[in-house]
Amino acid sequence: MAVYRNKTDKNFVDVEAVRWLGNNETEMGRFLGWPAQVNVDGGDFLVSLFIPTPRGPKEVKPGDWVIETFLGGFRVCKPDVFDATYEEVET
């Protein structure tokens, strides 16, 4: 988990985010605060993760970022959007 700042609006609230790699369920579970719900591809690689959102469970694909919102919820962000929007903040 790291802290990221919005590149386009420096007044925006910094966020914490973790990238779902498909096999980092322990890290993701710590970030989410509960055991991650995952689907397995039949081998050792986890292909998807589901997180709760106000609109129901949202699937997270490997490579997607999970961002904790300032209200304490979570949202999914595609890697190209995340890379264009956020930069890591030195802590």
Secondary structure, DSSP 4 states (H G I P E B T S, - for coil): -EEEEESS-TTSPPEEEEE--SS-HHHHHHHHTSPPEEEE-SSS-EEEEEE--TTS-EEE-TT-EEEE-TTS-EEEE-HHHHHHHEEEPP-
